[in-house]
């Protein structure tokens, strides 16, 4: 996951609508079903998917009242904490 990408996607959600991200996720997840995809291609799609889910999670925290910067930091701490375990 890349914080600048999540931050950009979070701004996109604020400017537009989270439905665009949700629909894009559905398309990307469907693409992962293609048996002829190479491992590198799946890795790129997976990275996009995780960044989009991250942005949705940050957006949810913002809607619940957190400041954007705090929501981004809390999300990344949670991600890094789960990696350390």
Biopython code that builds the backbone (N, CA, C, O; Angstrom):
import numpy as np
from Bio.PDB.StructureBuilder import StructureBuilder

atoms = [
    (1, "UNK", "N", (0.838, -1.172, 0.000)),
    (1, "UNK", "CA", (0.000, 0.000, 0.000)),
    (1, "UNK", "C", (0.888, 1.241, 0.000)),
    (1, "UNK", "O", (1.937, 1.284, 0.643)),
    (2, "UNK", "N", (0.447, 2.215, -0.719)),
    (2, "UNK", "CA", (1.208, 3.452, -0.828)),
    (2, "UNK", "C", (0.339, 4.609, -0.355)),
    (2, "UNK", "O", (-0.734, 4.869, -0.897)),
    (3, "UNK", "N", (0.832, 5.291, 0.667)),
    (3, "UNK", "CA", (0.074, 6.389, 1.261)),
    (3, "UNK", "C", (-0.278, 7.483, 0.253)),
    (3, "UNK", "O", (-1.410, 7.965, 0.270)),
    (4, "UNK", "N", (0.648, 7.901, -0.633)),
    (4, "UNK", "CA", (0.260, 8.944, -1.606)),
    (4, "UNK", "C", (-0.889, 8.500, -2.517)),
    (4, "UNK", "O", (-1.741, 9.310, -2.880)),
    (5, "UNK", "N", (-0.914, 7.237, -2.879)),
    (5, "UNK", "CA", (-1.998, 6.736, -3.733)),
    (5, "UNK", "C", (-3.306, 6.728, -2.957)),
    (5, "UNK", "O", (-4.344, 7.140, -3.476)),
    (6, "UNK", "N", (-3.260, 6.260, -1.714)),
    (6, "UNK", "CA", (-4.470, 6.229, -0.886)),
    (6, "UNK", "C", (-4.981, 7.651, -0.651)),
    (6, "UNK", "O", (-6.185, 7.902, -0.701)),
    (7, "UNK", "N", (-4.069, 8.563, -0.400)),
    (7, "UNK", "CA", (-4.448, 9.968, -0.192)),
    (7, "UNK", "C", (-5.123, 10.536, -1.437)),
    (7, "UNK", "O", (-6.141, 11.222, -1.341)),
    (8, "UNK", "N", (-4.553, 10.246, -2.606)),
    (8, "UNK", "CA", (-5.125, 10.731, -3.866)),
    (8, "UNK", "C", (-6.509, 10.121, -4.099)),
    (8, "UNK", "O", (-7.441, 10.824, -4.491)),
    (9, "UNK", "N", (-6.639, 8.831, -3.861)),
    (9, "UNK", "CA", (-7.933, 8.174, -4.051)),
    (9, "UNK", "C", (-8.972, 8.686, -3.060)),
    (9, "UNK", "O", (-10.148, 8.816, -3.399)),
    (10, "UNK", "N", (-8.539, 8.975, -1.837)),
    (10, "UNK", "CA", (-9.456, 9.534, -0.843)),
    (10, "UNK", "C", (-9.975, 10.888, -1.314)),
    (10, "UNK", "O", (-11.160, 11.188, -1.167)),
    (11, "UNK", "N", (-9.094, 11.701, -1.878)),
    (11, "UNK", "CA", (-9.514, 12.986, -2.424)),
    (11, "UNK", "C", (-10.481, 12.789, -3.592)),
    (11, "UNK", "O", (-11.454, 13.529, -3.737)),
    (12, "UNK", "N", (-10.201, 11.787, -4.421)),
    (12, "UNK", "CA", (-11.101, 11.484, -5.542)),
    (12, "UNK", "C", (-12.494, 11.141, -5.015)),
    (12, "UNK", "O", (-13.498, 11.601, -5.560)),
    (13, "UNK", "N", (-12.554, 10.338, -3.960)),
    (13, "UNK", "CA", (-13.851, 9.965, -3.378)),
    (13, "UNK", "C", (-14.570, 11.205, -2.865)),
    (13, "UNK", "O", (-15.774, 11.357, -3.067)),
    (14, "UNK", "N", (-13.831, 12.094, -2.199)),
    (14, "UNK", "CA", (-14.442, 13.320, -1.677)),
    (14, "UNK", "C", (-14.962, 14.201, -2.805)),
    (14, "UNK", "O", (-16.027, 14.807, -2.683)),
    (15, "UNK", "N", (-14.214, 14.273, -3.900)),
    (15, "UNK", "CA", (-14.599, 15.133, -5.026)),
    (15, "UNK", "C", (-15.715, 14.535, -5.868)),
    (15, "UNK", "O", (-16.482, 15.265, -6.497)),
    (16, "UNK", "N", (-15.808, 13.226, -5.882)),
    (16, "UNK", "CA", (-16.774, 12.552, -6.740)),
    (16, "UNK", "C", (-17.727, 11.718, -5.903)),
    (16, "UNK", "O", (-18.658, 12.244, -5.294)),
    (17, "UNK", "N", (-17.490, 10.427, -5.878)),
    (17, "UNK", "CA", (-18.364, 9.527, -5.142)),
    (17, "UNK", "C", (-17.624, 8.210, -4.965)),
    (17, "UNK", "O", (-16.874, 7.793, -5.848)),
    (18, "UNK", "N", (-17.829, 7.562, -3.839)),
    (18, "UNK", "CA", (-17.147, 6.291, -3.605)),
    (18, "UNK", "C", (-17.643, 5.182, -4.533)),
    (18, "UNK", "O", (-16.975, 4.158, -4.681)),
    (19, "UNK", "N", (-18.793, 5.370, -5.152)),
    (19, "UNK", "CA", (-19.320, 4.346, -6.067)),
    (19, "UNK", "C", (-18.372, 4.089, -7.233)),
    (19, "UNK", "O", (-18.295, 2.965, -7.729)),
    (20, "UNK", "N", (-17.648, 5.117, -7.678)),
    (20, "UNK", "CA", (-16.677, 4.922, -8.761)),
    (20, "UNK", "C", (-15.596, 3.925, -8.334)),
    (20, "UNK", "O", (-15.202, 3.049, -9.104)),
    (21, "UNK", "N", (-15.133, 4.072, -7.112)),
    (21, "UNK", "CA", (-14.087, 3.177, -6.603)),
    (21, "UNK", "C", (-14.644, 1.771, -6.430)),
    (21, "UNK", "O", (-13.986, 0.794, -6.785)),
    (22, "UNK", "N", (-15.837, 1.665, -5.895)),
    (22, "UNK", "CA", (-16.452, 0.349, -5.679)),
    (22, "UNK", "C", (-16.637, -0.382, -6.999)),
    (22, "UNK", "O", (-16.343, -1.573, -7.099)),
    (23, "UNK", "N", (-17.120, 0.323, -8.009)),
    (23, "UNK", "CA", (-17.317, -0.303, -9.320)),
    (23, "UNK", "C", (-15.981, -0.683, -9.958)),
    (23, "UNK", "O", (-15.877, -1.726, -10.603)),
    (24, "UNK", "N", (-14.970, 0.146, -9.783)),
    (24, "UNK", "CA", (-13.643, -0.165, -10.314)),
    (24, "UNK", "C", (-13.080, -1.395, -9.619)),
    (24, "UNK", "O", (-12.450, -2.238, -10.257)),
    (25, "UNK", "N", (-13.306, -1.500, -8.316)),
    (25, "UNK", "CA", (-12.859, -2.681, -7.581)),
    (25, "UNK", "C", (-13.506, -3.950, -8.129)),
    (25, "UNK", "O", (-12.849, -4.983, -8.261)),
    (26, "UNK", "N", (-14.781, -3.868, -8.442)),
    (26, "UNK", "CA", (-15.480, -5.032, -9.007)),
    (26, "UNK", "C", (-14.834, -5.463, -10.323)),
    (26, "UNK", "O", (-14.666, -6.656, -10.578)),
    (27, "UNK", "N", (-14.476, -4.486, -11.153)),
    (27, "UNK", "CA", (-13.837, -4.796, -12.438)),
    (27, "UNK", "C", (-12.461, -5.410, -12.213)),
    (27, "UNK", "O", (-12.129, -6.426, -12.823)),
    (28, "UNK", "N", (-11.659, -4.803, -11.344)),
    (28, "UNK", "CA", (-10.311, -5.320, -11.090)),
    (28, "UNK", "C", (-10.363, -6.722, -10.485)),
    (28, "UNK", "O", (-9.568, -7.588, -10.848)),
    (29, "UNK", "N", (-11.291, -6.941, -9.569)),
    (29, "UNK", "CA", (-11.417, -8.270, -8.977)),
    (29, "UNK", "C", (-11.830, -9.296, -10.025)),
    (29, "UNK", "O", (-11.380, -10.441, -9.981)),
    (30, "UNK", "N", (-12.675, -8.901, -10.960)),
    (30, "UNK", "CA", (-13.067, -9.812, -12.042)),
    (30, "UNK", "C", (-11.866, -10.128, -12.936)),
    (30, "UNK", "O", (-11.731, -11.248, -13.428)),
    (31, "UNK", "N", (-11.004, -9.146, -13.142)),
    (31, "UNK", "CA", (-9.815, -9.374, -13.976)),
    (31, "UNK", "C", (-8.868, -10.412, -13.367)),
    (31, "UNK", "O", (-8.166, -11.117, -14.092)),
    (32, "UNK", "N", (-8.853, -10.501, -12.047)),
    (32, "UNK", "CA", (-7.945, -11.462, -11.410)),
    (32, "UNK", "C", (-8.335, -12.908, -11.710)),
    (32, "UNK", "O", (-7.566, -13.830, -11.437)),
    (33, "UNK", "N", (-9.503, -13.102, -12.261)),
    (33, "UNK", "CA", (-9.975, -14.450, -12.608)),
    (33, "UNK", "C", (-9.401, -14.953, -13.938)),
    (33, "UNK", "O", (-9.548, -16.130, -14.267)),
    (34, "UNK", "N", (-8.759, -14.083, -14.690)),
    (34, "UNK", "CA", (-8.215, -14.478, -15.997)),
    (34, "UNK", "C", (-7.020, -15.407, -15.768)),
    (34, "UNK", "O", (-6.021, -14.998, -15.176)),
    (35, "UNK", "N", (-7.119, -16.635, -16.228)),
    (35, "UNK", "CA", (-6.047, -17.601, -15.949)),
    (35, "UNK", "C", (-4.722, -17.285, -16.639)),
    (35, "UNK", "O", (-3.675, -17.736, -16.176)),
    (36, "UNK", "N", (-4.738, -16.535, -17.713)),
    (36, "UNK", "CA", (-3.506, -16.282, -18.465)),
    (36, "UNK", "C", (-2.703, -15.093, -17.930)),
    (36, "UNK", "O", (-1.647, -14.774, -18.476)),
    (37, "UNK", "N", (-3.179, -14.438, -16.884)),
    (37, "UNK", "CA", (-2.434, -13.302, -16.339)),
    (37, "UNK", "C", (-1.130, -13.781, -15.705)),
    (37, "UNK", "O", (-1.075, -14.828, -15.059)),
    (38, "UNK", "N", (-0.098, -12.991, -15.907)),
    (38, "UNK", "CA", (1.200, -13.294, -15.309)),
    (38, "UNK", "C", (1.201, -12.854, -13.845)),
    (38, "UNK", "O", (0.385, -12.034, -13.423)),
    (39, "UNK", "N", (2.127, -13.414, -13.093)),
    (39, "UNK", "CA", (2.239, -13.089, -11.671)),
    (39, "UNK", "C", (2.449, -11.587, -11.455)),
    (39, "UNK", "O", (1.860, -11.000, -10.547)),
    (40, "UNK", "N", (3.287, -10.970, -12.290)),
    (40, "UNK", "CA", (3.545, -9.533, -12.150)),
    (40, "UNK", "C", (2.270, -8.713, -12.384)),
    (40, "UNK", "O", (2.031, -7.715, -11.705)),
    (41, "UNK", "N", (1.469, -9.142, -13.340)),
    (41, "UNK", "CA", (0.219, -8.438, -13.633)),
    (41, "UNK", "C", (-0.752, -8.564, -12.462)),
    (41, "UNK", "O", (-1.423, -7.599, -12.094)),
    (42, "UNK", "N", (-0.819, -9.751, -11.887)),
    (42, "UNK", "CA", (-1.673, -9.952, -10.719)),
    (42, "UNK", "C", (-1.194, -9.110, -9.541)),
    (42, "UNK", "O", (-2.004, -8.584, -8.777)),
    (43, "UNK", "N", (0.124, -8.984, -9.396)),
    (43, "UNK", "CA", (0.669, -8.159, -8.317)),
    (43, "UNK", "C", (0.241, -6.696, -8.469)),
    (43, "UNK", "O", (-0.125, -6.047, -7.489)),
    (44, "UNK", "N", (0.289, -6.188, -9.687)),
    (44, "UNK", "CA", (-0.107, -4.792, -9.943)),
    (44, "UNK", "C", (-1.592, -4.608, -9.652)),
    (44, "UNK", "O", (-1.985, -3.642, -8.998)),
    (45, "UNK", "N", (-2.408, -5.525, -10.132)),
    (45, "UNK", "CA", (-3.853, -5.441, -9.881)),
    (45, "UNK", "C", (-4.118, -5.527, -8.384)),
    (45, "UNK", "O", (-4.947, -4.788, -7.853)),
    (46, "UNK", "N", (-3.417, -6.426, -7.706)),
    (46, "UNK", "CA", (-3.587, -6.569, -6.259)),
    (46, "UNK", "C", (-3.213, -5.306, -5.512)),
    (46, "UNK", "O", (-3.884, -4.926, -4.552)),
    (47, "UNK", "N", (-2.153, -4.659, -5.942)),
    (47, "UNK", "CA", (-1.727, -3.404, -5.308)),
    (47, "UNK", "C", (-2.785, -2.317, -5.512)),
    (47, "UNK", "O", (-3.086, -1.560, -4.590)),
    (48, "UNK", "N", (-3.337, -2.243, -6.705)),
    (48, "UNK", "CA", (-4.411, -1.269, -6.968)),
    (48, "UNK", "C", (-5.625, -1.554, -6.086)),
    (48, "UNK", "O", (-6.212, -0.639, -5.508)),
    (49, "UNK", "N", (-5.987, -2.817, -5.990)),
    (49, "UNK", "CA", (-7.143, -3.202, -5.183)),
    (49, "UNK", "C", (-6.920, -2.820, -3.720)),
    (49, "UNK", "O", (-7.805, -2.243, -3.089)),
    (50, "UNK", "N", (-5.742, -3.139, -3.180)),
    (50, "UNK", "CA", (-5.519, -2.825, -1.766)),
    (50, "UNK", "C", (-5.493, -1.326, -1.508)),
    (50, "UNK", "O", (-5.974, -0.876, -0.468)),
    (51, "UNK", "N", (-4.945, -0.547, -2.429)),
    (51, "UNK", "CA", (-4.965, 0.902, -2.262)),
    (51, "UNK", "C", (-6.390, 1.454, -2.305)),
    (51, "UNK", "O", (-6.726, 2.371, -1.556)),
    (52, "UNK", "N", (-7.214, 0.901, -3.169)),
    (52, "UNK", "CA", (-8.601, 1.363, -3.262)),
    (52, "UNK", "C", (-9.391, 1.007, -2.009)),
    (52, "UNK", "O", (-10.165, 1.822, -1.508)),
    (53, "UNK", "N", (-9.197, -0.213, -1.501)),
    (53, "UNK", "CA", (-9.873, -0.574, -0.254)),
    (53, "UNK", "C", (-9.371, 0.295, 0.889)),
    (53, "UNK", "O", (-10.143, 0.667, 1.772)),
    (54, "UNK", "N", (-8.095, 0.617, 0.876)),
    (54, "UNK", "CA", (-7.543, 1.511, 1.890)),
    (54, "UNK", "C", (-8.190, 2.883, 1.833)),
    (54, "UNK", "O", (-8.532, 3.457, 2.867)),
    (55, "UNK", "N", (-8.357, 3.407, 0.630)),
    (55, "UNK", "CA", (-8.993, 4.723, 0.475)),
    (55, "UNK", "C", (-10.439, 4.695, 0.956)),
    (55, "UNK", "O", (-10.909, 5.656, 1.565)),
    (56, "UNK", "N", (-11.138, 3.610, 0.688)),
    (56, "UNK", "CA", (-12.516, 3.486, 1.182)),
    (56, "UNK", "C", (-12.545, 3.473, 2.707)),
    (56, "UNK", "O", (-13.425, 4.074, 3.324)),
    (57, "UNK", "N", (-11.589, 2.789, 3.304)),
    (57, "UNK", "CA", (-11.510, 2.730, 4.767)),
    (57, "UNK", "C", (-11.201, 4.113, 5.348)),
    (57, "UNK", "O", (-11.817, 4.522, 6.332)),
    (58, "UNK", "N", (-10.255, 4.829, 4.747)),
    (58, "UNK", "CA", (-9.918, 6.184, 5.210)),
    (58, "UNK", "C", (-11.131, 7.096, 5.051)),
    (58, "UNK", "O", (-11.435, 7.886, 5.944)),
    (59, "UNK", "N", (-11.817, 6.992, 3.932)),
    (59, "UNK", "CA", (-13.010, 7.811, 3.701)),
    (59, "UNK", "C", (-14.070, 7.537, 4.771)),
    (59, "UNK", "O", (-14.737, 8.458, 5.241)),
    (60, "UNK", "N", (-14.218, 6.279, 5.146)),
    (60, "UNK", "CA", (-15.174, 5.907, 6.192)),
    (60, "UNK", "C", (-14.809, 6.582, 7.515)),
    (60, "UNK", "O", (-15.683, 7.095, 8.213)),
    (61, "UNK", "N", (-13.517, 6.583, 7.857)),
    (61, "UNK", "CA", (-13.077, 7.232, 9.095)),
    (61, "UNK", "C", (-13.342, 8.733, 9.052)),
    (61, "UNK", "O", (-13.726, 9.328, 10.060)),
    (62, "UNK", "N", (-13.138, 9.345, 7.887)),
    (62, "UNK", "CA", (-13.391, 10.781, 7.735)),
    (62, "UNK", "C", (-14.878, 11.067, 7.917)),
    (62, "UNK", "O", (-15.252, 12.042, 8.569)),
    (63, "UNK", "N", (-15.725, 10.215, 7.340)),
    (63, "UNK", "CA", (-17.173, 10.391, 7.494)),
    (63, "UNK", "C", (-17.598, 10.243, 8.951)),
    (63, "UNK", "O", (-18.591, 10.830, 9.380)),
    (64, "UNK", "N", (-16.829, 9.446, 9.712)),
    (64, "UNK", "CA", (-17.141, 9.257, 11.130)),
    (64, "UNK", "C", (-16.615, 10.397, 11.988)),
    (64, "UNK", "O", (-16.823, 10.401, 13.201)),
    (65, "UNK", "N", (-15.924, 11.385, 11.366)),
    (65, "UNK", "CA", (-15.534, 12.578, 12.086)),
    (65, "UNK", "C", (-14.047, 12.816, 12.258)),
    (65, "UNK", "O", (-13.657, 13.841, 12.817)),
    (66, "UNK", "N", (-13.201, 11.901, 11.796)),
    (66, "UNK", "CA", (-11.763, 12.126, 11.920)),
    (66, "UNK", "C", (-11.288, 13.106, 10.859)),
    (66, "UNK", "O", (-11.848, 13.178, 9.765)),
    (67, "UNK", "N", (-10.249, 13.860, 11.200)),
    (67, "UNK", "CA", (-9.589, 14.708, 10.220)),
    (67, "UNK", "C", (-8.896, 13.802, 9.204)),
    (67, "UNK", "O", (-8.498, 12.684, 9.532)),
    (68, "UNK", "N", (-8.754, 14.287, 7.975)),
    (68, "UNK", "CA", (-8.166, 13.466, 6.918)),
    (68, "UNK", "C", (-6.762, 12.983, 7.288)),
    (68, "UNK", "O", (-6.453, 11.801, 7.137)),
    (69, "UNK", "N", (-5.925, 13.882, 7.765)),
    (69, "UNK", "CA", (-4.549, 13.518, 8.112)),
    (69, "UNK", "C", (-4.525, 12.456, 9.205)),
    (69, "UNK", "O", (-3.756, 11.497, 9.133)),
    (70, "UNK", "N", (-5.366, 12.630, 10.211)),
    (70, "UNK", "CA", (-5.442, 11.662, 11.306)),
    (70, "UNK", "C", (-5.944, 10.308, 10.807)),
    (70, "UNK", "O", (-5.425, 9.266, 11.209)),
    (71, "UNK", "N", (-6.947, 10.320, 9.934)),
    (71, "UNK", "CA", (-7.485, 9.080, 9.384)),
    (71, "UNK", "C", (-6.425, 8.343, 8.568)),
    (71, "UNK", "O", (-6.286, 7.125, 8.683)),
    (72, "UNK", "N", (-5.683, 9.078, 7.748)),
    (72, "UNK", "CA", (-4.614, 8.464, 6.953)),
    (72, "UNK", "C", (-3.538, 7.875, 7.854)),
    (72, "UNK", "O", (-3.084, 6.754, 7.625)),
    (73, "UNK", "N", (-3.126, 8.617, 8.876)),
    (73, "UNK", "CA", (-2.097, 8.125, 9.788)),
    (73, "UNK", "C", (-2.572, 6.906, 10.568)),
    (73, "UNK", "O", (-1.832, 5.933, 10.713)),
    (74, "UNK", "N", (-3.801, 6.956, 11.071)),
    (74, "UNK", "CA", (-4.343, 5.820, 11.819)),
    (74, "UNK", "C", (-4.431, 4.570, 10.945)),
    (74, "UNK", "O", (-4.131, 3.462, 11.388)),
    (75, "UNK", "N", (-4.847, 4.771, 9.700)),
    (75, "UNK", "CA", (-4.958, 3.630, 8.792)),
    (75, "UNK", "C", (-3.585, 3.006, 8.539)),
    (75, "UNK", "O", (-3.436, 1.785, 8.595)),
    (76, "UNK", "N", (-2.591, 3.838, 8.261)),
    (76, "UNK", "CA", (-1.254, 3.310, 7.979)),
    (76, "UNK", "C", (-0.655, 2.642, 9.217)),
    (76, "UNK", "O", (0.028, 1.625, 9.093)),
    (77, "UNK", "N", (-0.896, 3.191, 10.398)),
    (77, "UNK", "CA", (-0.422, 2.545, 11.630)),
    (77, "UNK", "C", (-1.047, 1.166, 11.777)),
    (77, "UNK", "O", (-0.374, 0.206, 12.152)),
    (78, "UNK", "N", (-2.334, 1.077, 11.480)),
    (78, "UNK", "CA", (-3.033, -0.215, 11.575)),
    (78, "UNK", "C", (-2.446, -1.213, 10.577)),
    (78, "UNK", "O", (-2.244, -2.381, 10.907)),
    (79, "UNK", "N", (-2.174, -0.750, 9.361)),
    (79, "UNK", "CA", (-1.601, -1.629, 8.337)),
    (79, "UNK", "C", (-0.216, -2.088, 8.763)),
    (79, "UNK", "O", (0.092, -3.278, 8.702)),
    (80, "UNK", "N", (0.616, -1.152, 9.194)),
    (80, "UNK", "CA", (1.975, -1.509, 9.606)),
    (80, "UNK", "C", (1.952, -2.416, 10.835)),
    (80, "UNK", "O", (2.783, -3.315, 10.959)),
    (81, "UNK", "N", (1.010, -2.184, 11.737)),
    (81, "UNK", "CA", (0.870, -3.042, 12.911)),
    (81, "UNK", "C", (0.497, -4.458, 12.556)),
    (81, "UNK", "O", (0.969, -5.407, 13.183)),
    (82, "UNK", "N", (-0.350, -4.606, 11.551)),
    (82, "UNK", "CA", (-0.737, -5.959, 11.144)),
    (82, "UNK", "C", (0.388, -6.674, 10.400)),
    (82, "UNK", "O", (0.451, -7.904, 10.411)),
    (83, "UNK", "N", (1.268, -5.925, 9.760)),
    (83, "UNK", "CA", (2.418, -6.522, 9.076)),
    (83, "UNK", "C", (3.434, -7.021, 10.094)),
    (83, "UNK", "O", (4.052, -8.068, 9.898)),
    (84, "UNK", "N", (3.606, -6.272, 11.183)),
    (84, "UNK", "CA", (4.577, -6.622, 12.205)),
    (84, "UNK", "C", (4.206, -7.897, 12.958)),
    (84, "UNK", "O", (5.078, -8.565, 13.514)),
    (85, "UNK", "N", (2.921, -8.236, 12.978)),
    (85, "UNK", "CA", (2.471, -9.402, 13.749)),
    (85, "UNK", "C", (2.763, -10.697, 13.049)),
    (85, "UNK", "O", (2.445, -11.766, 13.570)),
]
sb = StructureBuilder()
sb.init_structure("model")
sb.init_model(0)
sb.init_chain("A")
sb.init_seg("    ")
for serial, (resi, resn, name, xyz) in enumerate(atoms, 1):
    if name == "N":
        sb.init_residue(resn, " ", resi, " ")
    sb.init_atom(name, np.array(xyz, "f"), 0.0, 1.0, " ", f" {name:<3s}", serial, name[0])
structure = sb.get_structure()
